[in-house]
């Protein structure tokens, strides 16, 4: 089900980002694997939900880019985020939705992590409050571009 959601929504996300179907390496893994990657590449000795490895600098991204980079998502970590409901509340608030009426499953979590990671691949970041606000606005716009398909699944 997650694979199908990813395939269905990547085209919409690429369109919303004004990209013409670039390649993307996506690995769905567990906490142990992402922990090792996070330690090696980010210097963080802990598992995380998602890692993004862009192939290009932000000023090199254009509509005809052939490959964006690599995304690694820990399904194990994502499941914990769904179970805790903390991420659901935060995302619902960011998207302007009432958390009490905001459906959230592993499919939704992975879709959100995919959006977040794609934004990192095209140059968005959340290093400071201004950049974080810009990234959150873009997350909301992209979420709205795929929300109808997610609701139908």
C-alpha positions, 0 to 999 in steps of 0.5 A: 500500500505504501509503495502504491501511494508513493508511485501515485503521488510522486508525479503530483509532487514533481508537478507541484515542484515544477520538475519533469519526472526526475529520478529519485532513490528511495529506501524504506528501511528500519531504525538500525539501518537509518541509525548507522546512516545518520551516524555516518553522514550526519554525525548523529548517533540515533535513529531518525525518521528520514534522511535526504541526500541531495545530488545538487546545490539548490541553484542547480535545480531546474525543471529538467533535472535528471536526478534529485538524490536519495531519500531514506525513510525508517518505517519503524520510526514512522510507525512510532510517530503514528502511534504516539500521535505527536507528529499527527498533532504537529502536522495537523496544526502546520496544515491548518487542520483540527488534529481531532479530525485529522486522519493519520496512518502510516501511509499519511506519515510516509507521504509527509516524510516524502514531501519533507525529504523532497523539499530538502532535495530541492534546497529547502531547509529549517536551519532558522525560523525564516527558512523553517517557515518557508519550508512549512508553507511549502510542505502545506502546499505540497500536502494539499496537492496530494491530499485528495489522492490520500483520502481516496486510498 
